[in-house]
Amino acid sequence: MAGVYGSTFVSELNRLANGGTYPAVNTLDAAGAARAWAAARAVTLSNTDLVGVLNEIAGITDKRNYLDLAGVCNLIASTTGLEPAAALRGLES
């Protein structure tokens, strides 16, 4: 299931961490939800911060090549120029 228009960035991360469905409440903050999403995708993490985790989900492991929040969300979603939440809404999970 893709995201719902107007959902927040944290809601989208919780949805992705929850297999593509929105949990009843956002149980995790953004960084926690990103780590849970990485675990669900079997991504081995060397970072715990939000942007680092998202870059590792995107397959970028060299910190010198890390993208900013909007850039990495757009890369993961194969979009360009969208705000992070809007980019993630298009993902199934």
N, C-alpha and C positions, 0 to 999 in steps of 0.2 A: 504494500500500500504506500503510495506517495503521500507527502505531507498535505496539510490543509492550508489554504491561503490565509495569511495573517497570523499563523503560529509563530511563536518566538523561537529564537535560536536555541535556547535551553530545551524547549519542548521538542524541537527537531532532533537534538542530540539524544534525548531520552527515548524518543520514538525509534531511532536507529539502533540504540543500545538494546531496546526491547523487541528486536526482531521485526520492526516495521509498523508496530501498532503503538498508539499513544498509551502510556500507563495512566491509571486513574489520576495520579498526581505526579509532578516532576520530582522523583525521588532523589535524583542526583543533581549536583551543580554541573556546570558546563564541563569542567575538567574531569569530574568523576564519570559523567556520561560518555565523554570521549574515550576514556580508558576502558569502560565497559563495552563500548562499541568495538574498540580494537580487540579486546579479548574475544568477543563474539566472532570476529573475523580472523582469529588466530594470528594476530599481528604481535610479534615480540617487540616490546617497547624498551627503549633506553632512556625515555623521558617520561615525566609525569605531568608536565605543564600542558595546558590546552593546545597551544599552537604546535608544540613539539609532537604531541600525540597525533594530531591531525596530519602533520607532515609525514609521520611514519605510516599512518594509514594510507596516505597517498603514495607511499613507496620512496619517499625522500629520506635518506638516512644521514647524509652529510649536512651538518648544521649550517655550513657555509651556503648551502643551496636552499635553505628553508624559505618558504613563502610566508607572507603575512596571513592573517586570519581569512580575509576575503579571498586572497589569491589561492590558498590551499583548499578552501571550500569550493571555489569554482573549479579547480583542477579535479577534485574528487568527483564533482557532479558533471564534469565535461561541459561547463558553461563558462561564460565570460561576463564580467561587469556586474554581476549580481551581488547584492548584500549576502552575507554568510547564511542567514536563515532562508532566504529565497533560493539560494543554490542548493541547500540541503533538502528543501521541500521536494525537489524533483527526484530524489533517490528513493528506491524501493526499500532497501535496507542493507 
